[in-house]
C-alpha cells in the first residue's frame, strides 16, 4: 500500500475500527452516530473511502483492517521523513530534539533499536 494521508475525522473513524475490529458495519453506524452525530450514510461513505485506500475491508457486513494501525502510522512517519527530511532519520531526530529533549528512557529505547539493527 502506498502512503495514505487521513484527515482528522478519517483518523478518528479509523481509530474506532482498529480498536473494535472485527466490527459489524451496523455496529459501526451506531458507534459513529453516538461519537460523531453521523447519519448512516456518512458512516458508509467514510468506510467506503477508507476501504478504497486499502486500509480496511468490509466483508459481508464485517469490517476488518487490511493494514494494522502500527503499519499505517509507520507509513505516515516514513512519508513525513521522506518529504521533509530527504529520507534522513538522523536529520529528523536532530530537528525533533531541538524543541524536545529526549528522556533517558527514550535514548535507551533508541539505542536498543539501533543495536538490534546492527545485530540483524
RALINUR-V649407 format. One record per backbone hydrogen bond with DSSP energy under -0.5 kcal/mol. CO is the residue of the C=O (numbers start at 1). NH is the residue of the N-H. Records with the same first field share a line. If there is no record, write none. Layout:
CO=NH, NH
This chain:
7=11
8=12
9=13
10=14
11=15
12=16
13=17
14=18
15=19
16=20
17=21
23=63
24=28
25=29
26=30
27=31
28=32
29=33
30=34
31=35
32=36, 37, 38
33=37
39=43
40=44
41=45
42=46
43=47
44=48
45=49
46=50
47=51
48=52
49=53
50=55, 56
51=54
55=66, 67
57=59, 64
58=60
59=62
61=25, 63
62=59
63=22, 23
64=57
68=72
69=73
70=74
71=75
72=76
73=77
74=78
75=79
76=80
77=81
78=82
79=83
80=84
81=85, 87
82=86
85=88
87=89
88=92
89=93
90=94
91=95
92=96
93=97
94=98
95=98, 99
96=99, 100
103=107
104=108
105=109
106=110
107=111
108=112
109=113
110=114
111=115
112=116
113=117
114=118
115=119
116=120
